[in-house]
Amino acid sequence: ERLEMVRPDVVVLDVMMEQFDAGFEVSKKIKKKYRDLPVILLTAIGIQTGLEFSSNADVLEVTGADVLLDKPVSPEVFVAAIEKLTASKD
């Protein structure tokens, strides 16, 4: 609903919200309606499951997200991802 009123440069979502994978679903909905709006997903699933998610192209393809970062993410990596996604808007 908020995206109807305000268009941010980037949307940052946690994968695990109300439900274990709610961020995946929210990302899909955002990208379906706002194809050009960059989405970054943050997740601790890797820590909890022992699986590597940040380099998983299948997850990005299914969710439509532009970047998937494993928590904990360093401020430098987080800012670099935002800068990369917004560079073409400057």
C-alpha positions in Angstrom: 0.0 0.0 0.0 2.8 2.4 0.8 4.3 2.0 -2.6 1.1 3.5 -4.1 1.9 6.8 -2.3 5.7 6.9 -2.1 8.2 5.5 -4.6 11.6 4.8 -2.8 14.8 4.3 -4.7 15.2 0.8 -3.2 13.1 -1.6 -1.2 14.9 -3.6 1.5 13.1 -6.6 2.9 13.9 -9.2 5.5 13.0 -12.7 4.2 11.7 -13.8 7.5 8.8 -11.6 8.6 5.4 -12.8 9.9 6.1 -16.2 8.3 9.4 -17.9 7.6 9.6 -16.9 3.9 7.2 -13.9 3.8 9.9 -11.6 2.3 10.1 -13.8 -0.8 6.3 -13.4 -1.4 6.4 -9.6 -0.8 9.4 -9.3 -3.2 7.5 -11.2 -5.9 4.4 -9.0 -5.5 6.5 -5.8 -5.6 8.4 -6.9 -8.7 5.2 -7.9 -10.5 3.7 -4.5 -10.1 6.8 -2.3 -10.0 9.3 -4.1 -12.3 11.9 -1.4 -12.2 11.9 -0.9 -8.5 15.1 -2.5 -7.0 14.6 -5.0 -4.2 17.2 -6.2 -1.7 16.4 -9.2 0.4 18.2 -9.7 3.7 18.2 -13.1 5.3 19.5 -15.1 8.2 18.2 -18.4 6.7 21.8 -19.3 5.8 22.8 -19.1 9.5 19.7 -21.1 10.5 20.0 -23.8 7.8 23.7 -23.8 6.9 22.8 -23.1 3.3 24.3 -20.3 1.1 21.6 -18.1 -0.1 23.3 -14.9 -1.2 24.8 -16.4 -4.4 21.7 -18.5 -5.2 20.5 -17.3 -8.7 17.4 -19.5 -8.4 16.2 -17.6 -5.4 16.7 -14.3 -7.2 14.9 -15.5 -10.3 11.9 -16.9 -8.3 11.5 -13.8 -6.0 12.4 -11.2 -8.6 14.8 -9.6 -6.1 17.8 -7.8 -7.4 20.1 -8.7 -4.5 20.0 -11.3 -1.8 22.4 -10.7 1.2 23.1 -13.1 4.0 23.0 -11.7 7.5 25.0 -10.4 9.2 25.9 -8.1 6.3 28.6 -5.5 6.7 27.6 -1.9 6.2 30.1 -1.6 3.3 28.5 -4.5 1.4 25.0 -3.2 2.1 25.8 0.4 1.0 27.6 -1.0 -2.1 24.5 -3.0 -3.1 22.3 0.1 -2.7 24.8 2.3 -4.7 24.9 -0.3 -7.5 21.1 -0.5 -7.8 20.6 3.2 -7.7 23.6 4.3 -9.9 21.5 4.5 -13.1 19.0 6.8 -11.4 21.6 9.5 -10.7 
